[in-house]
Amino acid sequence: MKISIAVTLGIVAIIAVAVITSLGNSSDQSNQNKIRVAFFPSISHAVPIVGLENGIFENGIGE
């Protein structure tokens, strides 16, 4: 019984947060046509990142 109450409260909290965040409207109109691109660096991305920063790949890429 206690677990079902906790699960129900968790679901209600998630729904409440979703509703509250969806009601917020950004008044800044300049961000509507922008696409933001990012990456999540990990150790497997280290070689190309270091290579680009040090200019190792400039001849191959043509930058």
N, CA, C and O atoms as a Tinker XYZ file with bonds, in Angstrom:
   252  protein
     1  N      0.822000   -1.196000    0.000000    73     2
     2  CA     0.000000    0.000000    0.000000    64     1     3
     3  C      0.867000    1.261000    0.000000    63     2     4     5
     4  O      0.572000    2.220000   -0.713000    81     3
     5  N      1.939000    1.258000    0.802000    73     3     6
     6  CA     2.798000    2.435000    0.872000    64     5     7
     7  C      3.526000    2.673000   -0.447000    63     6     8     9
     8  O      3.761000    3.818000   -0.834000    81     7
     9  N      3.880000    1.595000   -1.133000    73     7    10
    10  CA     4.580000    1.741000   -2.407000    64     9    11
    11  C      3.656000    2.345000   -3.456000    63    10    12    13
    12  O      4.082000    3.192000   -4.241000    81    11
    13  N      2.403000    1.923000   -3.478000    73    11    14
    14  CA     1.476000    2.465000   -4.474000    64    13    15
    15  C      1.195000    3.941000   -4.221000    63    14    16    17
    16  O      0.996000    4.700000   -5.169000    81    15
    17  N      1.178000    4.356000   -2.970000    73    15    18
    18  CA     0.991000    5.777000   -2.660000    64    17    19
    19  C      2.209000    6.566000   -3.127000    63    18    20    21
    20  O      2.068000    7.653000   -3.688000    81    19
    21  N      3.403000    6.027000   -2.898000    73    19    22
    22  CA     4.620000    6.708000   -3.330000    64    21    23
    23  C      4.686000    6.807000   -4.847000    63    22    24    25
    24  O      5.082000    7.839000   -5.387000    81    23
    25  N      4.306000    5.751000   -5.525000    73    23    26
    26  CA     4.298000    5.767000   -6.992000    64    25    27
    27  C      3.281000    6.775000   -7.501000    63    26    28    29
    28  O      3.564000    7.524000   -8.436000    81    27
    29  N      2.115000    6.799000   -6.902000    73    27    30
    30  CA     1.074000    7.749000   -7.304000    64    29    31
    31  C      1.535000    9.182000   -7.083000    63    30    32    33
    32  O      1.335000   10.035000   -7.948000    81    31
    33  N      2.148000    9.459000   -5.938000    73    31    34
    34  CA     2.654000   10.808000   -5.675000    64    33    35
    35  C      3.766000   11.184000   -6.653000    63    34    36    37
    36  O      3.851000   12.334000   -7.082000    81    35
    37  N      4.604000   10.232000   -7.002000    73    35    38
    38  CA     5.654000   10.499000   -7.978000    64    37    39
    39  C      5.095000   10.831000   -9.344000    63    38    40    41
    40  O      5.565000   11.755000  -10.009000    81    39
    41  N      4.094000   10.082000   -9.762000    73    39    42
    42  CA     3.462000   10.341000  -11.059000    64    41    43
    43  C      2.777000   11.699000  -11.061000    63    42    44    45
    44  O      2.871000   12.442000  -12.038000    81    43
    45  N      2.092000   12.025000   -9.976000    73    43    46
    46  CA     1.429000   13.331000   -9.868000    64    45    47
    47  C      2.464000   14.448000   -9.904000    63    46    48    49
    48  O      2.239000   15.478000  -10.540000    81    47
    49  N      3.588000   14.259000   -9.233000    73    47    50
    50  CA     4.638000   15.279000   -9.233000    64    49    51
    51  C      5.216000   15.468000  -10.631000    63    50    52    53
    52  O      5.457000   16.599000  -11.053000    81    51
    53  N      5.438000   14.381000  -11.346000    73    51    54
    54  CA     5.971000   14.481000  -12.707000    64    53    55
    55  C      4.987000   15.190000  -13.624000    63    54    56    57
    56  O      5.386000   16.027000  -14.433000    81    55
    57  N      3.724000   14.867000  -13.507000    73    55    58
    58  CA     2.702000   15.522000  -14.324000    64    57    59
    59  C      2.617000   17.005000  -13.982000    63    58    60    61
    60  O      2.487000   17.842000  -14.875000    81    59
    61  N      2.691000   17.334000  -12.689000    73    59    62
    62  CA     2.628000   18.738000  -12.272000    64    61    63
    63  C      3.803000   19.526000  -12.834000    63    62    64    65
    64  O      3.624000   20.644000  -13.316000    81    63
    65  N      4.991000   18.960000  -12.778000    73    63    66
    66  CA     6.165000   19.643000  -13.322000    64    65    67
    67  C      6.030000   19.804000  -14.833000    63    66    68    69
    68  O      6.379000   20.852000  -15.376000    81    67
    69  N      5.532000   18.786000  -15.514000    73    67    70
    70  CA     5.351000   18.872000  -16.962000    64    69    71
    71  C      4.352000   19.960000  -17.332000    63    70    72    73
    72  O      4.570000   20.706000  -18.287000    81    71
    73  N      3.267000   20.054000  -16.589000    73    71    74
    74  CA     2.252000   21.076000  -16.871000    64    73    75
    75  C      2.802000   22.464000  -16.589000    63    74    76    77
    76  O      2.599000   23.384000  -17.381000    81    75
    77  N      3.492000   22.623000  -15.477000    73    75    78
    78  CA     4.030000   23.941000  -15.116000    64    77    79
    79  C      5.065000   24.398000  -16.138000    63    78    80    81
    80  O      5.060000   25.563000  -16.537000    81    79
    81  N      5.941000   23.512000  -16.561000    73    79    82
    82  CA     6.957000   23.914000  -17.532000    64    81    83
    83  C      6.374000   24.151000  -18.916000    63    82    84    85
    84  O      6.916000   24.954000  -19.676000    81    83
    85  N      5.295000   23.481000  -19.258000    73    83    86
    86  CA     4.698000   23.705000  -20.574000    64    85    87
    87  C      3.914000   25.009000  -20.625000    63    86    88    89
    88  O      3.688000   25.548000  -21.709000    81    87
    89  N      3.498000   25.520000  -19.481000    73    87    90
    90  CA     2.747000   26.769000  -19.457000    64    89    91
    91  C      3.641000   27.988000  -19.625000    63    90    92    93
    92  O      3.168000   29.054000  -20.018000    81    91
    93  N      4.914000   27.843000  -19.334000    73    91    94
    94  CA     5.824000   28.972000  -19.481000    64    93    95
    95  C      6.015000   29.311000  -20.942000    63    94    96    97
    96  O      6.269000   28.431000  -21.764000    81    95
    97  N      5.893000   30.601000  -21.269000    73    95    98
    98  CA     6.031000   31.046000  -22.648000    64    97    99
    99  C      7.178000   32.035000  -22.715000    63    98   100   101
   100  O      7.199000   33.021000  -21.979000    81    99
   101  N      8.114000   31.778000  -23.582000    73    99   102
   102  CA     9.247000   32.667000  -23.743000    64   101   103
   103  C      8.815000   33.897000  -24.534000    63   102   104   105
   104  O      8.250000   33.772000  -25.621000    81   103
   105  N      9.077000   35.071000  -23.998000    73   103   106
   106  CA     8.721000   36.296000  -24.702000    64   105   107
   107  C      9.814000   36.711000  -25.678000    63   106   108   109
   108  O      9.624000   37.646000  -26.455000    81   107
   109  N     10.954000   36.029000  -25.649000    73   107   110
   110  CA    12.047000   36.344000  -26.559000    64   109   111
   111  C     11.775000   35.696000  -27.914000    63   110   112   113
   112  O     11.894000   34.478000  -28.055000    81   111
   113  N     11.415000   36.492000  -28.897000    73   111   114
   114  CA    11.050000   35.986000  -30.216000    64   113   115
   115  C     12.270000   35.658000  -31.071000    63   114   116   117
   116  O     12.136000   34.955000  -32.073000    81   115
   117  N     13.458000   36.146000  -30.705000    73   115   118
   118  CA    14.632000   35.933000  -31.542000    64   117   119
   119  C     15.142000   34.501000  -31.483000    63   118   120   121
   120  O     15.889000   34.094000  -32.373000    81   119
   121  N     14.773000   33.724000  -30.477000    73   119   122
   122  CA    15.253000   32.353000  -30.352000    64   121   123
   123  C     14.377000   31.342000  -31.076000    63   122   124   125
   124  O     14.705000   30.156000  -31.082000    81   123
   125  N     13.288000   31.763000  -31.681000    73   123   126
   126  CA    12.376000   30.817000  -32.294000    64   125   127
   127  C     12.949000   30.178000  -33.552000    63   126   128   129
   128  O     12.609000   29.035000  -33.858000    81   127
   129  N     13.795000   30.866000  -34.281000    73   127   130
   130  CA    14.321000   30.337000  -35.535000    64   129   131
   131  C     15.754000   29.839000  -35.407000    63   130   132   133
   132  O     16.428000   29.650000  -36.419000    81   131
   133  N     16.228000   29.624000  -34.198000    73   131   134
   134  CA    17.592000   29.173000  -33.989000    64   133   135
   135  C     17.610000   27.690000  -33.664000    63   134   136   137
   136  O     16.736000   27.177000  -32.965000    81   135
   137  N     18.606000   27.023000  -34.178000    73   135   138
   138  CA    18.842000   25.623000  -33.843000    64   137   139
   139  C     20.142000   25.571000  -33.058000    63   138   140   141
   140  O     21.174000   26.057000  -33.522000    81   139
   141  N     20.094000   24.997000  -31.897000    73   139   142
   142  CA    21.290000   24.884000  -31.069000    64   141   143
   143  C     21.856000   23.481000  -31.208000    63   142   144   145
   144  O     21.158000   22.487000  -31.004000    81   143
   145  N     23.128000   23.420000  -31.556000    73   143   146
   146  CA    23.794000   22.140000  -31.745000    64   145   147
   147  C     24.908000   22.033000  -30.713000    63   146   148   149
   148  O     25.685000   22.969000  -30.523000    81   147
   149  N     24.976000   20.903000  -30.060000    73   147   150
   150  CA    26.019000   20.679000  -29.066000    64   149   151
   151  C     26.453000   19.229000  -29.140000    63   150   152   153
   152  O     25.821000   18.410000  -29.807000    81   151
   153  N     27.524000   18.927000  -28.457000    73   151   154
   154  CA    27.972000   17.546000  -28.388000    64   153   155
   155  C     28.345000   17.223000  -26.956000    63   154   156   157
   156  O     28.666000   18.106000  -26.159000    81   155
   157  N     28.295000   15.955000  -26.653000    73   155   158
   158  CA    28.659000   15.479000  -25.330000    64   157   159
   159  C     30.027000   14.825000  -25.440000    63   158   160   161
   160  O     30.141000   13.691000  -25.905000    81   159
   161  N     31.067000   15.537000  -25.014000    73   159   162
   162  CA    32.398000   14.973000  -25.172000    64   161   163
   163  C     32.628000   13.786000  -24.246000    63   162   164   165
   164  O     32.280000   13.825000  -23.066000    81   163
   165  N     33.203000   12.759000  -24.784000    73   163   166
   166  CA    33.596000   11.609000  -23.984000    64   165   167
   167  C     35.003000   11.214000  -24.399000    63   166   168   169
   168  O     35.570000   11.810000  -25.315000    81   167
   169  N     35.555000   10.242000  -23.752000    73   167   170
   170  CA    36.929000    9.843000  -24.051000    64   169   171
   171  C     37.065000    9.331000  -25.480000    63   170   172   173
   172  O     38.142000    9.431000  -26.068000    81   171
   173  N     36.001000    8.787000  -26.044000    73   171   174
   174  CA    36.086000    8.299000  -27.422000    64   173   175
   175  C     36.138000    9.441000  -28.431000    63   174   176   177
   176  O     36.521000    9.226000  -29.581000    81   175
   177  N     35.761000   10.645000  -28.024000    73   175   178
   178  CA    35.809000   11.800000  -28.912000    64   177   179
   179  C     37.107000   12.593000  -28.754000    63   178   180   181
   180  O     37.295000   13.603000  -29.433000    81   179
   181  N     37.987000   12.160000  -27.884000    73   179   182
   182  CA    39.184000   12.936000  -27.576000    64   181   183
   183  C     40.118000   13.069000  -28.773000    63   182   184   185
   184  O     40.673000   14.145000  -28.996000    81   183
   185  N     40.303000   12.012000  -29.542000    73   183   186
   186  CA    41.255000   12.056000  -30.659000    64   185   187
   187  C     40.857000   13.105000  -31.699000    63   186   188   189
   188  O     41.694000   13.935000  -32.052000    81   187
   189  N     39.617000   13.108000  -32.210000    73   187   190
   190  CA    39.286000   14.142000  -33.195000    64   189   191
   191  C     39.261000   15.550000  -32.611000    63   190   192   193
   192  O     39.605000   16.508000  -33.303000    81   191
   193  N     38.863000   15.688000  -31.363000    73   191   194
   194  CA    38.827000   17.029000  -30.760000    64   193   195
   195  C     40.237000   17.582000  -30.630000    63   194   196   197
   196  O     40.487000   18.731000  -30.992000    81   195
   197  N     41.156000   16.781000  -30.122000    73   195   198
   198  CA    42.544000   17.225000  -29.985000    64   197   199
   199  C     43.160000   17.460000  -31.357000    63   198   200   201
   200  O     43.903000   18.423000  -31.547000    81   199
   201  N     42.858000   16.587000  -32.316000    73   199   202
   202  CA    43.391000   16.762000  -33.664000    64   201   203
   203  C     42.927000   18.048000  -34.313000    63   202   204   205
   204  O     43.716000   18.727000  -34.971000    81   203
   205  N     41.672000   18.393000  -34.142000    73   203   206
   206  CA    41.159000   19.644000  -34.704000    64   205   207
   207  C     41.738000   20.854000  -33.990000    63   206   208   209
   208  O     42.071000   21.850000  -34.633000    81   207
   209  N     41.863000   20.783000  -32.671000    73   207   210
   210  CA    42.398000   21.918000  -31.922000    64   209   211
   211  C     43.874000   22.151000  -32.218000    63   210   212   213
   212  O     44.326000   23.297000  -32.232000    81   211
   213  N     44.625000   21.092000  -32.453000    73   211   214
   214  CA    46.057000   21.231000  -32.728000    64   213   215
   215  C     46.361000   21.429000  -34.205000    63   214   216   217
   216  O     47.521000   21.634000  -34.563000    81   215
   217  N     45.365000   21.374000  -35.066000    73   215   218
   218  CA    45.565000   21.596000  -36.490000    64   217   219
   219  C     46.126000   20.401000  -37.232000    63   218   220   221
   220  O     46.624000   20.556000  -38.347000    81   219
   221  N     46.062000   19.224000  -36.654000    73   219   222
   222  CA    46.612000   18.022000  -37.280000    64   221   223
   223  C     45.840000   17.661000  -38.546000    63   222   224   225
   224  O     46.437000   17.180000  -39.509000    81   223
   225  N     44.538000   17.881000  -38.565000    73   223   226
   226  CA    43.695000   17.453000  -39.674000    64   225   227
   227  C     43.471000   18.537000  -40.725000    63   226   228   229
   228  O     42.651000   18.348000  -41.623000    81   227
   229  N     44.171000   19.661000  -40.640000    73   227   230
   230  CA    43.918000   20.762000  -41.570000    64   229   231
   231  C     44.178000   20.373000  -43.022000    63   230   232   233
   232  O     43.417000   20.770000  -43.905000    81   231
   233  N     45.215000   19.622000  -43.284000    73   231   234
   234  CA    45.512000   19.229000  -44.671000    64   233   235
   235  C     44.470000   18.268000  -45.211000    63   234   236   237
   236  O     44.086000   18.367000  -46.377000    81   235
   237  N     44.008000   17.345000  -44.389000    73   235   238
   238  CA    43.031000   16.362000  -44.845000    64   237   239
   239  C     41.637000   16.930000  -44.985000    63   238   240   241
   240  O     40.903000   16.550000  -45.897000    81   239
   241  N     41.259000   17.833000  -44.099000    73   239   242
   242  CA    39.914000   18.399000  -44.115000    64   241   243
   243  C     39.850000   19.620000  -45.019000    63   242   244   245
   244  O     38.837000   19.856000  -45.676000    81   243
   245  N     40.914000   20.388000  -45.055000    73   243   246
   246  CA    40.937000   21.577000  -45.888000    64   245   247
   247  C     40.479000   22.822000  -45.165000    63   246   248   249
   248  O     39.996000   23.762000  -45.797000    81   247
   249  N     40.619000   22.847000  -43.883000    73   247   250
   250  CA    40.223000   24.048000  -43.129000    64   249   251
   251  C     41.359000   25.033000  -43.082000    63   250   252
   252  O     41.222000   26.105000  -42.493000    81   251
